[in-house]
Amino acid sequence: MTPELIQYLESIKHSARLEYADETAVLSELETHIEDKIHELTESGLTKEEAIVTCLGEMGGIKLVARQIYEAYSQGSWKQALLTSMPHLLFGLMFVLNWWHYPGWLSIVLILILATTIYGWWHGKPNWVFSWLGYTLLPVLAVGIALLYLPKIWSLLTLLVYFPMALWWLFRIIVQTNKRDWLFSSLMLLPLPIIAGWFLAISPSGKLTEFNLQLLEYFAPWIGLSFIVLALTIAAFIRLRQRWLRVGLLATSGMLTVTLIVNYTVGQLNTFTFFGLVLVMWGVLLMPAVLERLLKRGHITILRRRKIAASKS
Amino acid sequence: MATRRDLVKGSSNSLLLSLLEQQPMYGYQIVKELEARSQGYFKFKEGTLYPALHRLEKSGLITSRWQTLPNGRQRRYYYITAKGQTKLALEKSQWHDFLTAIKLILQPGPSSS
């Protein structure tokens, strides 16, 4: 395999964003095809360089081939759609049915989410795992909020240590998820602005008093509904083949949900907070894409340096 | 007016199923066979063959098996399934009706005047 062919296959691998289980088979098949083609072209009298150029021209552009491979594999089954939307459904039902009152139910849901995420993460990171992964960030957020209840100096100190660590951990998870597809990072982070919106509507100070708990009880059916809407969005996301439709769906659903939160909680959230939430939602949607671009640029620079070093030696 | 590319795209499933009905084949073999039997008419970007084959496989119309060659290399052979044969029979009949209708218009007989 020459560097041009390796780069062609690497680029397809990167753009087709397949699950690990499919990736090896698809790339190995393309590799065999390219080898057969180059063998035939060199047999017919072309030089190796000419054969490579002809072969890559006849294979088709990276974007075209990768997009078609993506669309052949992207559509999940109904079972996968249900599994992916399950954490949002559970979370939604917890509020609609008022289970959030009971520590027992909360613990069961949290343990289920953690166990499912760990299982999926260590079993090839299937597409459904990323929506579960988003909810494992909640305990981290909850601990951060709990730290606010410590005496002031301790609270400040722990927050100064805790939040950078939590953000670093979140960054590592996003980088890992981006290795598959930045869209899954957006999918994973999507509930966070919604949770933040509800939290700010219920407790702008960040502390939960008796009054705030009453507000939570009042808004619970709407909170549940917003997560059930999210579950339906995610199910549709899994069933869609085209990437641009998936991006559009996440963006529209995220923005609509934030708007609905502001609409339901009349007087609780001001215009400034609304725009802040919209900004966070755009950040959640686009930040993984920007990060992927930066990481890709870094990867290309490393490859170029390796190529230059190889040609010098 | 549909371009040749559109025509190939619209008929790719029937073409692939039709080739695999005769014998199991691997990707490169399919490309060569299609080109040879259509006298170069059906020529497309070869990398796009695999997504088409994988879509057919996901629909259950074909299945695939990896085979190791004597030189140690592996090839993925595609086979038509019973569901694929049923689908092909239906598509062949539709193509037959379509071609007959086109012929009747492009080459009008004495009765049509």
Contacts between the chains, C-beta under 8 A, distances in Angstrom:
chain1	res1	chain2	res2	distance
A	12	B	47	7.7
A	25	B	66	8.0
A	25	B	76	7.3
A	26	B	50	6.8
A	26	B	54	7.5
A	28	B	74	6.8
A	29	B	27	6.2
A	29	B	50	6.0
A	29	B	76	5.2
A	30	B	47	6.7
A	30	B	50	6.6
A	32	B	26	7.8
A	32	B	27	7.8
A	32	B	28	7.5
A	32	B	73	6.6
A	32	B	74	7.0
A	32	B	75	6.1
A	32	B	76	7.8
A	33	B	27	5.3
A	33	B	28	5.1
A	33	B	46	6.6
A	33	B	47	7.9
A	33	B	50	7.7
A	35	B	73	7.8
A	36	B	28	4.4
A	37	B	28	6.8
A	37	B	46	7.3
A	58	B	45	7.0
A	58	B	46	5.4
A	59	B	45	6.6
A	59	B	46	5.1
A	59	B	47	4.1
A	60	B	45	3.0
A	60	B	46	6.7
A	60	B	47	4.1
A	60	B	48	5.5
A	61	B	45	7.7
A	64	B	45	6.5
A	64	B	47	7.4
A	64	B	48	6.6
A	65	B	45	7.2
A	65	B	47	3.6
A	65	B	48	6.1
A	65	B	50	8.0
A	65	B	51	7.5
A	68	B	47	7.9
A	68	B	48	5.3
A	68	B	51	3.7
A	68	B	52	7.7
A	69	B	50	6.9
A	69	B	51	5.0
A	69	B	54	7.5
A	71	B	51	6.9
A	72	B	51	4.1
A	72	B	52	7.8
A	72	B	54	4.5
A	72	B	55	4.8
A	72	B	58	7.1
A	73	B	54	6.9
